[in-house]
Amino acid sequence: MENALNLDTVRLADNKKEIVILDQTLLPNQCKYLSIKKAGDIWEAIYSLRVRGAPAIGVTGGYAYYVLADQIETEDKQEFIKKCTEMMEYINSSRPTAVNLSWALNRMHDVMLNEIHNMSISQLKVRLMEEADAIRQEDIQISRNIGEYGFKLLDELGKGVGIMTHCNAGTLATAKYGTALAPMYIALEHGWDPKNDMHVYCDETRPLRQGARLSAYEMQAAGIDTYVQCDNMASYTMKEGKVGIIFVGCDRVAANGDFANKIGTSGVAIIAKHYGIPFYVCAPSSTIDMTLESGDEIHIIFLDCRREIGAFQNFLLTSTGVGLLGLFSVLLLLIILSGRIVKPFSENYEKQKQFITDAGHELKTPLTIIDADAEVLEMDVGENEWLSDIKNQTKRLAQLTNNLIFLSRMEEQPQVEKIEFPISDLAEETLEAFQALAKTRNKTISSQIEPMLSMVGDENAIRQLIVILLDNAVKYSDDGGKIELSLQKKKNTIQLGVFNTAESISRADIPHLFDRFYRADRSRNSQTGGYGLGLSIASAIVNAHKGKITSNTQDEKSLLITVTFPL
């Protein structure tokens, strides 16, 4: 287990274009760094606690301002100011509880406003990078100073002291050292024995268990005698005399001294007062917000904990599965017997799929040769309508072959590589690529895309799905028709919809749109150039992602295809 002091919580990438953060949602099981540069990715990283701790969020805010400002391509200073202001307000909305975020963003913004009239835009961007680095270095020094003050308190109590923490305010919450955990790191530098001279009690800290996952991880990695306790055990530990001092961090301090930390901190403070145990809040000056009179004005946020709930649900499902194992054993005999009956049909179906795959591979070689021969003939005799037709038809046949092979593979191996990716950005990019095509065909494309949506799946396959649906809509919409792409989150699903107007579409065609080689309007084969495989491929992609695809027409003058993916 690597010492947390050796980990960079947040820093600027070597290319000076990205922010590198340690994804704390994966700790302690996985130590993974993320490189982020898009505004939506930075917002999500702060909101979802991939980067967390008020000081670390502040450092991230400083780097976010520089990285996003560096992406603004303009020499107009007024436009630069406008875009920087919009960007700052957007990033600041990600974590309103931590004042360090707004403090760092405002500090960067003030530098920009003060220097913009004295520098070129390119010079100003370098100045902003220097200021962001300065915020990080200051945070390291401030955290060390907090650690030195805290160590004096430990030294007064004497070696063997018990220390309680709530949440995580260690090096993972800052650029280095931390706040509430800094005194223990400094104690080690002063030669204290980590196993005998101090004993750290980490509250689990529900609902995201920062104490159990992060504080305990830090202290154990440093070799310190560490104990994890459930939150409601804090009272017992203090009653038994195991705790001599309590250190906690915070996100914001009001003018009257009220402070906001993770839920449950007030209970620990009340119990500490009852037992006469000193309770200290470790916070840098950047955490103090003199604009708020009291803690009643501190904005408290509630985080989406579906990931943890999902993990618990998976546990319940697993337990249920084990309990039903006996029943499945009984059903196994029925499956074996039914398998004998279904086997001939299954074998025939598999032979058909294998034939398509093998035939596709066999066709690819002669098609390539035909295409090459046509190219040679064209160089020999020049362009003519016959060679042009050969080449076009060869390309169409090659595309048909590739589509058939793709469908066969999807049926044989329906499992796809699944990683988390921003589907909102993907939809925007894909839609943009169709704008010019639609315009040339006198059609309009609009969108209603909910921002910052992510899903787990094969990014390339989902991109192909959106391309197929948009291509189908462009091809079969009427002259002057309207096309709309929608993307939204509904409960525990992501819904993708593609709507287009049409000259006519029969309700009788709707159930067959996803069948292979089916075309609702066979008279337009020559115009569209398709073979009726596009929507079959789309259906195969959706099925591989455990989703659902449907089609519907309200008036037989329009078509809506809806795709639903589970989260």
C-alpha positions as CSV (number, residue, x, y, z in Angstrom):
1,M,0.0,0.0,0.0
2,E,1.6,3.3,-1.2
3,N,2.0,6.2,1.3
4,A,-0.7,8.8,0.4
5,L,1.9,11.5,0.7
6,N,3.4,10.2,-2.5
7,L,0.2,10.5,-4.4
8,D,-0.7,13.7,-6.4
9,T,-4.3,14.5,-5.6
10,V,-4.5,17.1,-8.3
11,R,-1.9,18.6,-10.6
12,L,-1.5,20.1,-14.0
13,A,-0.6,17.6,-16.7
14,D,2.9,17.7,-18.3
15,N,1.3,19.0,-21.6
16,K,-0.2,22.0,-19.6
17,K,-3.5,21.3,-21.3
18,E,-5.3,19.0,-18.8
19,I,-5.9,18.5,-15.1
20,V,-4.7,15.2,-13.7
21,I,-6.8,14.0,-10.7
22,L,-6.7,10.9,-8.5
23,D,-10.2,9.3,-8.8
24,Q,-11.1,9.0,-5.2
25,T,-14.3,7.2,-5.9
26,L,-12.2,4.1,-6.7
27,L,-10.0,4.2,-3.5
28,P,-8.8,2.1,-1.7
29,N,-9.3,-0.8,-4.2
30,Q,-7.9,1.0,-7.2
31,C,-5.5,3.9,-7.6
32,K,-6.4,5.5,-11.0
33,Y,-5.6,8.9,-12.4
34,L,-7.9,10.8,-14.7
35,S,-6.9,13.4,-17.3
36,I,-9.8,15.9,-17.8
37,K,-10.0,19.1,-19.9
38,K,-13.7,19.5,-20.9
39,A,-15.9,21.7,-18.8
40,G,-18.5,19.0,-18.3
41,D,-15.9,16.4,-17.2
42,I,-14.4,18.9,-14.7
43,W,-17.9,19.7,-13.3
44,E,-18.7,16.0,-13.0
45,A,-15.4,15.2,-11.3
46,I,-16.1,17.8,-8.6
47,Y,-19.8,17.1,-8.2
48,S,-19.4,13.3,-7.9
49,L,-16.4,13.5,-5.5
50,R,-13.8,12.1,-7.9
51,V,-11.9,15.0,-6.5
52,R,-12.9,16.0,-3.0
53,G,-11.9,17.9,0.1
54,A,-12.3,21.7,0.2
55,P,-8.6,22.6,-0.4
56,A,-8.2,20.0,-3.2
57,I,-11.4,21.3,-4.8
58,G,-10.0,24.8,-4.6
59,V,-6.8,23.7,-6.4
60,T,-8.9,22.0,-9.0
61,G,-10.9,25.2,-9.4
62,G,-7.7,27.2,-10.1
63,Y,-6.5,24.7,-12.7
64,A,-10.0,24.4,-14.2
65,Y,-10.0,28.2,-14.8
66,Y,-6.7,28.1,-16.5
67,V,-7.3,24.9,-18.6
68,L,-10.7,26.1,-19.9
69,A,-9.4,29.7,-20.5
70,D,-6.6,28.3,-22.5
71,Q,-9.1,26.6,-24.8
72,I,-10.8,30.0,-25.7
73,E,-9.7,30.8,-29.2
74,T,-10.1,34.6,-29.6
75,E,-8.0,37.7,-29.5
76,D,-11.0,39.9,-28.6
77,K,-10.5,40.8,-25.0
78,Q,-14.2,41.5,-24.2
79,E,-15.2,38.2,-25.7
80,F,-12.5,36.5,-23.6
81,I,-13.8,38.1,-20.4
82,K,-17.4,37.1,-21.3
83,K,-16.4,33.4,-21.9
84,C,-14.2,33.2,-18.8
85,T,-17.1,34.6,-16.7
86,E,-19.6,32.0,-18.1
87,M,-17.1,29.2,-17.5
88,M,-16.4,30.3,-14.0
89,E,-20.1,30.4,-13.0
90,Y,-20.6,27.0,-14.5
91,I,-17.7,25.3,-12.7
92,N,-18.7,27.0,-9.4
93,S,-22.2,25.4,-9.5
94,S,-20.7,21.9,-9.1
95,R,-20.0,22.2,-5.4
96,P,-21.5,25.2,-3.6
97,T,-20.8,23.9,-0.1
98,A,-17.0,24.2,-0.5
99,V,-16.1,27.9,-0.4
100,N,-12.6,27.1,-1.6
101,L,-13.9,26.5,-5.1
102,S,-15.5,29.9,-5.4
103,W,-12.5,31.4,-3.7
104,A,-10.0,29.9,-6.2
105,L,-12.2,30.8,-9.2
106,N,-12.7,34.4,-8.0
107,R,-8.9,34.7,-7.4
108,M,-8.2,33.5,-10.9
109,H,-10.9,35.8,-12.3
110,D,-9.5,38.8,-10.5
111,V,-6.0,38.1,-12.0
112,M,-7.6,37.9,-15.4
113,L,-9.5,41.2,-15.1
114,N,-6.5,43.0,-13.5
115,E,-4.0,41.8,-16.1
116,I,-6.0,41.6,-19.4
117,H,-5.4,45.2,-20.3
118,N,-1.6,44.9,-19.8
119,M,-1.1,41.6,-21.7
120,S,-2.0,39.8,-24.8
121,I,-4.4,36.9,-24.6
122,S,-1.5,34.4,-25.0
123,Q,0.6,36.1,-22.3
124,L,-2.5,36.2,-20.0
125,K,-2.9,32.5,-20.3
126,V,0.6,31.9,-19.1
127,R,-0.1,34.2,-16.2
128,L,-3.2,32.2,-15.3
129,M,-1.2,29.0,-15.3
130,E,1.3,30.5,-12.9
131,E,-1.4,31.7,-10.6
132,A,-3.0,28.2,-10.5
133,D,0.4,26.7,-9.7
134,A,0.7,29.3,-6.9
135,I,-2.6,28.2,-5.4
136,R,-1.4,24.6,-5.3
137,Q,1.9,25.5,-3.7
138,E,0.2,27.7,-1.1
139,D,-2.2,24.9,-0.2
140,I,0.8,22.6,0.4
141,Q,2.4,25.1,2.7
142,I,-0.8,26.0,4.6
143,S,-1.5,22.3,5.2
144,R,1.9,21.8,6.6
145,N,1.5,24.8,8.9
146,I,-1.8,23.3,10.1
147,G,0.0,20.1,10.8
148,E,2.7,21.9,12.8
149,Y,0.1,23.6,15.0
150,G,-1.8,20.3,15.4
151,F,1.3,18.4,16.4
152,K,1.9,20.9,19.2
153,L,-1.5,19.9,20.6
154,L,-0.6,16.2,20.3
155,D,2.7,16.8,22.0
156,E,1.0,18.5,24.9
157,L,-1.2,15.5,25.5
158,G,1.8,13.1,25.3
159,K,2.6,10.0,23.3
160,G,0.1,7.2,23.2
161,V,-2.8,9.6,22.5
162,G,-6.0,8.5,20.8
163,I,-7.1,10.7,17.9
164,M,-10.6,10.6,16.3
165,T,-11.5,11.9,12.8
166,H,-14.7,12.2,10.9
167,C,-14.7,12.1,7.1
168,N,-11.4,12.6,5.3
169,A,-9.3,15.7,5.6
170,G,-5.9,14.2,4.7
171,T,-3.5,14.5,1.9
172,L,-6.2,13.2,-0.4
173,A,-8.4,16.2,0.4
174,T,-5.6,18.7,-0.3
175,A,-2.5,19.1,-2.5
176,K,-0.4,17.5,0.3
177,Y,-0.4,16.7,4.0
178,G,-4.1,17.5,4.5
179,T,-5.7,19.4,7.3
180,A,-7.2,17.2,10.0
181,L,-4.7,14.4,9.3
182,A,-1.7,16.7,8.9
183,P,-0.8,16.6,12.6
184,M,-0.2,12.8,12.4
185,Y,2.0,13.2,9.3
186,I,4.1,15.9,11.1
187,A,4.3,13.7,14.2
188,L,6.0,11.0,12.1
189,E,8.5,13.6,10.9
190,H,9.2,14.4,14.6
191,G,10.1,10.7,15.2
192,W,6.9,9.4,16.8
193,D,6.4,5.7,16.7
194,P,3.4,5.1,14.4
195,K,2.3,1.9,16.2
196,N,2.7,3.0,19.9
197,D,2.7,6.8,20.1
198,M,-0.7,7.5,18.5
199,H,-3.9,5.6,17.7
200,V,-6.3,6.9,15.1
201,Y,-10.0,6.1,15.2
202,C,-11.7,6.8,11.9
203,D,-15.5,7.2,11.8
204,E,-16.9,5.3,8.9
205,T,-18.6,8.5,7.7
206,R,-21.8,7.6,5.9
207,P,-23.1,7.7,3.2
208,L,-20.0,7.5,1.1
209,R,-17.6,6.1,3.8
210,Q,-14.8,8.7,3.3
211,G,-13.5,7.8,6.8
212,A,-13.4,4.0,6.1
213,R,-12.2,4.3,2.5
214,L,-9.9,7.3,2.6
215,S,-8.8,8.3,6.1
216,A,-8.1,4.8,7.2
217,Y,-6.3,4.1,3.9
218,E,-4.1,7.1,4.5
219,M,-3.3,6.3,8.1
220,Q,-2.7,2.6,7.5
221,A,-0.5,3.3,4.5
222,A,1.6,5.6,6.7
223,G,2.0,2.7,9.2
224,I,-0.1,4.4,11.9
225,D,-2.1,2.2,14.3
226,T,-5.6,2.7,12.8
227,Y,-9.2,1.6,13.7
228,V,-12.4,2.0,11.6
229,Q,-15.6,2.4,13.6
230,C,-19.2,2.8,12.5
231,D,-20.4,6.4,13.1
232,N,-22.7,5.5,16.0
233,M,-19.8,4.0,17.9
234,A,-18.1,7.3,18.4
235,S,-19.8,7.9,21.7
236,Y,-18.7,4.5,23.2
237,T,-15.1,5.0,22.1
238,M,-15.0,8.4,23.9
239,K,-16.8,7.0,27.0
240,E,-14.1,4.3,27.3
241,G,-11.4,6.9,27.4
242,K,-9.7,5.9,24.2
243,V,-9.9,9.3,22.6
244,G,-7.8,12.3,23.8
245,I,-8.4,14.7,21.0
246,I,-10.6,15.1,17.8
247,F,-9.5,16.6,14.5
248,V,-11.9,17.3,11.7
249,G,-11.8,19.3,8.5
250,C,-14.5,21.4,6.9
251,D,-15.9,22.8,3.7
252,R,-16.8,26.3,4.8
253,V,-16.6,28.5,8.0
254,A,-19.2,31.3,8.5
255,A,-18.3,34.7,10.1
256,N,-19.6,33.6,13.5
257,G,-17.5,30.4,13.6
258,D,-20.1,28.0,12.4
259,F,-18.6,25.4,10.1
260,A,-19.9,22.7,7.7
261,N,-18.4,19.3,7.4
262,K,-19.7,15.9,6.4
263,I,-23.0,14.9,7.9
264,G,-22.6,13.5,11.4
265,T,-19.9,16.0,12.5
266,S,-22.3,17.9,14.8
267,G,-23.1,14.7,16.7
268,V,-19.4,14.0,17.3
269,A,-18.9,17.6,18.5
270,I,-21.8,17.4,21.0
271,I,-20.6,14.1,22.4
272,A,-17.0,15.4,22.7
273,K,-18.3,18.4,24.7
274,H,-20.2,16.0,27.0
275,Y,-17.0,14.0,27.8
276,G,-14.7,17.0,27.9
277,I,-12.6,16.0,24.9
278,P,-11.0,18.8,22.9
279,F,-12.5,19.2,19.4
280,Y,-10.6,21.1,16.7
281,V,-11.6,22.1,13.2
282,C,-8.6,22.2,10.9
283,A,-9.2,24.6,8.1
284,P,-7.1,27.0,5.9
285,S,-8.0,30.6,5.7
286,S,-9.5,30.1,2.2
287,T,-12.3,28.1,3.8
288,I,-13.5,31.1,5.9
289,D,-16.4,32.9,4.2
290,M,-17.0,36.3,5.9
291,T,-20.0,36.9,3.6
292,L,-22.1,34.4,5.6
293,E,-23.2,35.5,9.1
294,S,-23.9,32.0,10.4
295,G,-24.0,28.3,9.4
296,D,-27.7,28.6,8.5
297,E,-26.6,30.4,5.3
298,I,-24.3,27.6,4.2
299,H,-25.7,25.8,1.2
300,I,-25.8,22.0,1.9
301,I,-26.0,19.6,-1.0
302,F,-27.3,16.0,-1.2
303,L,-25.3,13.7,-3.4
304,D,-26.6,11.0,-5.7
305,C,-25.8,7.7,-4.0
306,R,-27.3,5.4,-6.5
307,R,-23.9,3.7,-7.1
308,E,-23.7,2.6,-3.4
309,I,-27.4,1.6,-3.5
310,G,-26.8,-0.3,-6.7
311,A,-23.9,-2.2,-5.0
312,F,-26.2,-3.1,-2.1
313,Q,-28.9,-4.2,-4.6
314,N,-26.3,-6.4,-6.3
315,F,-25.5,-8.0,-2.9
316,L,-29.1,-8.7,-2.3
317,L,-29.5,-10.2,-5.8
318,T,-26.4,-12.4,-5.2
319,S,-27.8,-13.6,-1.9
320,T,-31.1,-14.4,-3.5
321,G,-29.4,-16.2,-6.3
322,V,-27.6,-18.5,-3.8
323,G,-30.8,-19.1,-2.0
324,L,-32.5,-20.2,-5.2
325,L,-29.7,-22.5,-6.3
326,G,-31.6,-25.5,-5.0
327,L,-34.5,-24.6,-7.2
328,F,-32.3,-24.2,-10.2
329,S,-30.9,-27.6,-9.6
330,V,-34.3,-29.1,-10.0
331,L,-35.0,-27.1,-13.1
332,L,-31.7,-28.3,-14.6
333,L,-33.2,-31.7,-15.5
334,L,-36.0,-29.9,-17.4
335,I,-33.4,-27.8,-19.3
336,I,-31.4,-30.9,-20.3
337,L,-34.5,-32.7,-21.6
338,S,-35.8,-29.6,-23.4
339,G,-32.3,-29.1,-24.9
340,R,-32.6,-32.4,-26.7
341,I,-35.7,-31.2,-28.4
342,V,-34.4,-27.7,-29.3
343,K,-30.9,-28.9,-30.4
344,P,-31.8,-29.7,-34.1
345,F,-33.3,-26.2,-34.5
346,S,-30.4,-24.6,-32.7
347,E,-27.8,-26.4,-34.8
348,N,-29.6,-25.3,-38.0
349,Y,-29.6,-21.7,-36.8
350,E,-26.0,-21.7,-35.9
351,K,-25.1,-23.2,-39.4
352,Q,-27.0,-20.3,-41.0
353,K,-25.0,-17.8,-39.0
354,Q,-21.7,-19.5,-39.8
355,F,-22.6,-19.6,-43.5
356,I,-23.2,-15.9,-43.5
357,T,-19.9,-15.2,-41.7
358,D,-17.9,-17.6,-44.0
359,A,-19.6,-16.3,-47.1
360,G,-18.9,-12.7,-46.1
361,H,-15.2,-13.4,-45.7
362,E,-15.0,-15.3,-48.9
363,L,-16.7,-12.5,-50.8
364,K,-14.4,-9.8,-49.5
365,T,-11.4,-11.0,-51.5
366,P,-13.0,-11.1,-55.0
367,L,-14.7,-7.7,-54.3
368,T,-11.4,-6.2,-53.4
369,I,-9.9,-7.6,-56.7
370,I,-12.8,-6.3,-58.8
371,D,-12.4,-2.9,-57.2
372,A,-8.7,-2.9,-57.9
373,D,-9.2,-4.1,-61.5
374,A,-11.7,-1.3,-62.1
375,E,-9.1,1.2,-60.8
376,V,-6.5,-0.1,-63.2
377,L,-9.0,0.0,-66.1
378,E,-9.9,3.5,-65.3
379,M,-6.2,4.5,-65.4
380,D,-5.9,2.7,-68.7
381,V,-9.0,3.9,-70.6
382,G,-10.1,6.8,-68.5
383,E,-13.4,7.4,-66.7
384,N,-16.7,6.2,-68.2
385,E,-20.2,5.4,-66.9
386,W,-19.6,1.6,-67.0
387,L,-16.5,1.7,-64.8
388,S,-18.2,4.2,-62.5
389,D,-21.2,1.9,-62.1
390,I,-18.9,-1.1,-61.5
391,K,-17.1,0.8,-58.7
392,N,-20.3,2.0,-57.1
393,Q,-21.9,-1.4,-57.1
394,T,-18.8,-3.0,-55.8
395,K,-18.7,-0.5,-52.9
396,R,-22.4,-1.2,-52.2
397,L,-21.8,-5.0,-52.2
398,A,-18.8,-4.6,-49.9
399,Q,-20.8,-2.5,-47.5
400,L,-23.6,-5.1,-47.6
401,T,-21.0,-7.9,-46.9
402,N,-19.5,-6.0,-44.0
403,N,-23.0,-5.3,-42.5
404,L,-23.9,-9.0,-42.7
405,I,-20.6,-10.0,-41.0
406,F,-21.2,-7.4,-38.3
407,L,-24.7,-8.7,-37.6
408,S,-23.5,-12.3,-37.5
409,R,-20.7,-11.3,-35.0
410,M,-23.2,-9.4,-32.8
411,E,-25.4,-12.5,-32.6
412,E,-22.4,-14.8,-32.0
413,Q,-20.7,-12.6,-29.4
414,P,-23.3,-10.2,-28.0
415,Q,-21.0,-9.0,-25.2
416,V,-19.4,-5.6,-25.9
417,E,-16.6,-3.8,-24.2
418,K,-18.2,-1.5,-21.6
419,I,-16.6,1.6,-20.2
420,E,-18.1,4.8,-18.9
421,F,-18.3,7.6,-21.5
422,P,-20.1,11.0,-22.0
423,I,-23.0,10.1,-24.2
424,S,-24.2,13.7,-24.3
425,D,-21.0,14.9,-25.9
426,L,-21.1,11.9,-28.3
427,A,-24.6,12.7,-29.4
428,E,-23.7,16.4,-29.9
429,E,-20.6,15.5,-32.1
430,T,-22.5,12.9,-34.2
431,L,-25.5,15.3,-34.8
432,E,-23.1,18.1,-35.9
433,A,-21.7,15.8,-38.6
434,F,-25.2,15.4,-40.2
435,Q,-26.0,19.1,-40.3
436,A,-24.4,19.8,-43.6
437,L,-25.9,16.7,-45.3
438,A,-29.4,17.6,-44.1
439,K,-29.0,21.2,-45.3
440,T,-28.0,20.0,-48.8
441,R,-31.2,17.9,-48.9
442,N,-33.5,20.8,-47.7
443,K,-34.0,19.2,-44.3
444,T,-33.6,20.6,-40.8
445,I,-32.1,18.9,-37.8
446,S,-32.7,20.0,-34.2
447,S,-31.8,18.5,-30.8
448,Q,-32.9,18.4,-27.2
449,I,-29.8,16.9,-25.5
450,E,-29.6,16.8,-21.7
451,P,-26.0,17.8,-20.8
452,M,-23.4,15.8,-18.9
453,L,-25.1,12.4,-19.2
454,S,-22.8,9.4,-19.1
455,M,-23.4,5.7,-19.7
456,V,-21.5,2.5,-19.6
457,G,-21.1,0.7,-22.9
458,D,-19.1,0.5,-26.2
459,E,-18.6,4.1,-27.2
460,N,-17.9,3.2,-30.9
461,A,-20.9,1.0,-31.1
462,I,-23.2,3.7,-29.6
463,R,-21.7,6.2,-32.1
464,Q,-22.6,3.8,-34.9
465,L,-26.1,3.4,-33.5
466,I,-26.7,7.2,-33.5
467,V,-25.2,7.5,-37.1
468,I,-27.6,4.7,-38.3
469,L,-30.7,6.4,-36.8
470,L,-29.8,9.8,-38.1
471,D,-28.9,8.5,-41.5
472,N,-32.2,6.6,-41.7
473,A,-34.1,9.8,-40.7
474,V,-32.3,11.9,-43.3
475,K,-32.9,9.3,-46.0
476,Y,-36.6,8.8,-45.4
477,S,-37.8,12.1,-44.2
478,D,-39.9,14.1,-46.7
479,D,-38.7,17.1,-48.7
480,G,-38.3,20.1,-46.3
481,G,-38.7,17.6,-43.5
482,K,-37.8,18.0,-39.8
483,I,-35.5,15.7,-37.8
484,E,-35.0,15.9,-34.1
485,L,-32.5,14.0,-31.9
486,S,-33.4,13.8,-28.2
487,L,-31.4,12.5,-25.2
488,Q,-32.6,12.5,-21.6
489,K,-32.4,10.7,-18.3
490,K,-35.6,9.1,-17.1
491,K,-35.4,7.4,-13.7
492,N,-32.8,4.7,-14.0
493,T,-32.6,4.8,-17.8
494,I,-31.2,6.9,-20.6
495,Q,-33.6,7.5,-23.5
496,L,-32.4,8.3,-27.0
497,G,-35.0,9.3,-29.5
498,V,-34.8,10.2,-33.3
499,F,-37.9,11.7,-34.8
500,N,-38.5,12.6,-38.5
501,T,-41.4,13.6,-40.6
502,A,-42.2,11.5,-43.7
503,E,-44.5,11.6,-46.7
504,S,-46.2,8.5,-45.5
505,I,-45.5,5.5,-43.3
506,S,-48.0,2.7,-42.7
507,R,-48.6,1.4,-39.2
508,A,-48.4,-2.1,-40.7
509,D,-44.7,-1.5,-41.4
510,I,-43.8,-0.5,-37.8
511,P,-43.4,-4.1,-36.4
512,H,-41.1,-5.0,-39.2
513,L,-38.7,-2.0,-39.4
514,F,-35.9,-3.9,-37.5
515,D,-36.2,-7.1,-39.6
516,R,-33.3,-7.8,-41.9
517,F,-33.7,-6.6,-45.5
518,Y,-37.1,-5.1,-44.7
519,R,-37.9,-1.7,-46.4
520,A,-41.1,0.2,-45.9
521,D,-40.7,1.9,-49.3
522,R,-39.1,-0.5,-51.7
523,S,-39.6,1.9,-54.6
524,R,-36.9,4.2,-53.3
525,N,-34.0,1.6,-53.2
526,S,-32.2,3.4,-56.0
527,Q,-32.5,6.7,-54.2
528,T,-31.4,5.7,-50.8
529,G,-28.9,3.0,-51.7
530,G,-29.7,0.9,-48.7
531,Y,-30.5,-2.8,-48.3
532,G,-32.7,-2.6,-45.2
533,L,-29.9,-3.7,-42.8
534,G,-29.3,-0.4,-40.9
535,L,-32.1,-0.7,-38.4
536,S,-31.3,-4.4,-37.9
537,I,-27.7,-3.4,-37.0
538,A,-29.1,-0.7,-34.7
539,S,-31.3,-3.3,-32.9
540,A,-28.3,-5.7,-32.5
541,I,-26.3,-2.9,-30.9
542,V,-29.1,-2.0,-28.5
543,N,-29.6,-5.7,-27.5
544,A,-25.9,-6.1,-26.9
545,H,-26.2,-3.2,-24.3
546,K,-29.2,-4.8,-22.7
547,G,-31.4,-2.0,-24.0
548,K,-34.7,-1.7,-25.8
549,I,-35.5,-0.2,-29.2
550,T,-39.0,0.7,-30.4
551,S,-40.6,2.5,-33.3
552,N,-43.9,4.4,-33.4
553,T,-46.0,6.6,-35.7
554,Q,-48.8,8.8,-34.5
555,D,-50.2,10.1,-37.7
556,E,-48.6,7.9,-40.4
557,K,-46.7,11.1,-41.4
558,S,-43.8,10.8,-39.0
559,L,-41.7,8.2,-37.3
560,L,-40.2,8.1,-33.8
561,I,-37.5,5.6,-32.9
562,T,-36.8,5.3,-29.2
563,V,-33.9,3.6,-27.5
564,T,-33.8,2.9,-23.8
565,F,-30.5,2.0,-22.0
566,P,-30.5,0.9,-18.3
567,L,-28.1,2.7,-16.0
